[in-house]
Amino acid sequence: MIISLPQIEVFLFIFARIAGIFIQTPVISSRSFPSMGKAALAVWISTVLWFVVPVNTDLIPQTLVGFIVVLVSEVVIGFLIGFTCNVIFLAIQSAGELIDLQMGLSVSQAFDPVFGASISIIGRMLFFVSLTTFLLLNGHHLVLSILNQSFRMLPTPYLVNLGSQSLIPNLLNLGTIMWTTALQLAGPVVLVIFLSDFTFGIVSRVAPQVNVFMLGFQVKPALGLIAILFTLSIFIKHIAGLLGIMGEEVLKLLVSLKF
């Protein structure tokens, strides 16, 4: 079988979109995931999709400049899809940061190879709980399904319209979802810590000789951990619901990129 130049270009366009998704998508974007493994997985998925995805033959570029423009466009599409899928994990990490701040553990941080930065202890714990839940609920299968659906809705090669009137509102809506989710997940623990601070305030007024500042450093981490323990089942159920929201937001993104 002789492979023509347009067919090779189509393969590179498919690979570029998958590479863009891998930059941001959960699990695969982790720095602990070997780069050679990411490249091999991207090539394998590209090869499989090469024979089944629809191709927009009218937009296959005839010049080098056009080829580069379309290649960048495919990477941008993949990056936006991966970022949308990763928003729920960013929200969970933000919830952990809020909890750590209230518990007084924000000064104790550890390096996270997934994000390539230092994050708080509770944020790291909640992230791995959510990551385990994501894999147990076949969230990675959902990402692969989204990838396949993106080629159905936006056949390769595709020139992304960044000036779409609905794209910016959709991206801003992702920020709203991220912070709303973070507040919902951190709310129960923050409420318990607030009640403890309120109690310490009353104690300081009734018995000024009690050093409530030092007492709070000992009590609040324990109260926070107990609150997390009792709300962990609700936390996991909420993550399961977020997977459906993730799929809906990706479909909205694809529609906004299409028009």
N, C-alpha and C positions, 0 to 999 in steps of 0.2 A: 504494500500500500504506500503510495506516494503522498506525502503531506505537503500541501501547498502553503505559501507564505501567509495568505489570509487565515488559514486554520491555525498556524502558529501564533498569529496575532491574537486570535480569539482565546487561545489557551493562556496567553500572557495577561489578557484582560481579566479572565476568570481568576487567575492566580493573584492579580493585583487586588481584586475585591476581597478575596479570602485573606490575603495578607493584611489588608486594612482592618478586617474584623478581628484578626488575631492580635492586633495591637491593643485592643480594649476589651475583648470578650472575657467573661469570667473564666477562671481556671487556666485557660491556655495563655493568657497574657501574663501569667505569673513569671517572675524572673527565675524562680526555681525550676521552671519547665525548660529543659535544654533547648538552645536555639536550633541545633541540628534536628531535634525532634519536631519542633514547630515547622521548620522548613520542609521536612519529609512529610508531615501530615498535610501541610498546605498543598504540596505537589500531588499527593495521593488523592485528596479531595478534588483538586482541579482536574486531574485526569479522569476521575469518575464523572464529574459534571460536564466535562468537555463533550461527551457524546449525547447528552440528554437535554442540556439547557437550550432555550431558544436563542437564536442569534439574529441581531438586527444588521443584516448585510449592507443596508443602505448607509450605515454610519461607519463602516470599516474605513479607517483613514488611508489615504494614498501617499501621504508625505510623512517625513520624520517628525515635524512639528505637530501635526495632527495626531500622530501615534502617541507622542509624549503627553499631549493635552488629555486624550482619552484615558491614558494609563493613570494619570493623576486623578482624573474624575472617578475612576473605578476605586482607587485607594480611598478617596474622600467618602464615597458611598459606604464602603466597608467600615471605615473608621466611625462614621455616624451610627451605623447599625450596632457596632460593638460597644460604643459609648452608651447607647440607649439600653443595651442589655446590662451594662455594668453599673447603671445608676442605682439599682437596688443595693448593691454591695457598698457603694459610696454612702448611701443613706444609713446602712447598718454601721459602717465605720464612724460616721458622724454621731450616731446615737451612742456608740461606745465612748466617744470623746466627751459628750455631754455628761454621761454617767460618771466617767472618771473625774471630770471637773468638780462635780458635786460631792463625790466620795473623797476628794482630796488625794487622788492617785495620779493626777495629770503630770506630776513631776517625774513619775517612774515610767519610763518608756523603753520599748525594745525595738530593735530593727526588724522590720517586716520585709522579707524578700519578695512578697507578692506585689507590694506597692513601691518597693525600693526606697522606703523612708521609715523613720521612727514613728510608731504609733503607740497609744496607751495600752495598758494590760487588758482592761475590759474590752476595749475596741478590738484588740487582737483575738480575744476569746470569742466574742460575738461574731467576728468575721469567720472564724473556723467553724463555729456552729452553723452559721448560715451557708457556708460552703459545703459542709457535709449534707445539710438538708437539700441544697441545690442538686447535688449529685444523686442522692437517694430518690428524689422526685423526678429524676431524668431531665433535669434542666439543660444538660448538655445536648440531649436529643432535641429539645425545643430550639436551641441555638442553631443546630444543623438544619432543622426544619425551616427556621427563619431564613437561613442562608439560601436554601433551595427556593423558597418563596420569593426572595428578592430578585432572583433571576427570572422568575415568571412575571413579576410586575415591572421590573426594569431590565429588559433583555440587554445583554452585553453585545457590542459596546454601547455605553450610554453616557451622554454628557449631562452631568448633574446641573440643575438650575438652582444655584445658591441664592438667586434673587427672588425665589418663590415667596409669595406673600404669606403662605401658611407655614413655611419652614421655621422662621424665627419664632412665631408664637408657640410652635411645637417644642422647640428647644427650651424656651423659657418655661413652658409647662413642665418639662423634665426637672428643672430646678425646683419648681413648686412641689412636685411629687417627692423629690429627694428630701427636702426639709420637712415636709409634712410627715413623711414616713419616719424620719429620724426623731421627730418630736413624739410621734405615737409610740415608737418602740422604747424611747427613754422616759416617757411620761410616768409610768408607775414607779420606777426607781427614784426619779427626781422628786416625785410627790412624797415618798417615804422620807427622803433626806430632808425635804423642806419641813415636814412635820417634826423631825428630830431637831432641826435648827430652831423651830418655833418653841419647842419644849425647852431647849437649852436657854432660849431667851427669857422664858418665864422663870427658870431656875436661877438665872443670873440676877433677876430682879428680887426674887424671894430670898436667895442666899448669896449675897455678893462675894462671900469668901470662897465659894466654889469656883475653881478655874475651869470654866466651861470650854474655853478655847482648846486647852490640852485634852480635855475629856472628849471633845468632838472628834479629834484626830483618832481616837481609839474606838469610838462607837460607830461613826458614820461608815467606815469601810465594811464593818460587820453587818450593819443594817442593809447596806447596798447589796452585799452578796446574798443575804437572806431574801431580799426582794427579787433579785435576779433568779434565784432558785425557784421561788414560788410562781414566777411569771414566765418561766422558760417554755412551758408547754404552749402558752398563748403566743409567745414570740415565734415558735416554730410554725404554728398554724398561720400566723400573719405572713411569714415568709412564703408559705405555700400559696397564699392569695396574691402575693406580689409577683409570682411567676406569670399569672394570667394577665396582670397589669403590664408586665414587661412585653408580652406578646402583642397586646393591644397598642402600646405606644410605638412599637416597631412598625406595625402596620400603618399607623397614622403617619409615621415618618416617611415610609415608602410612598404613600399617597401624596404627601407634600412634595416629595422629590420628583414625582411623576408629572405634576401639573405646575 
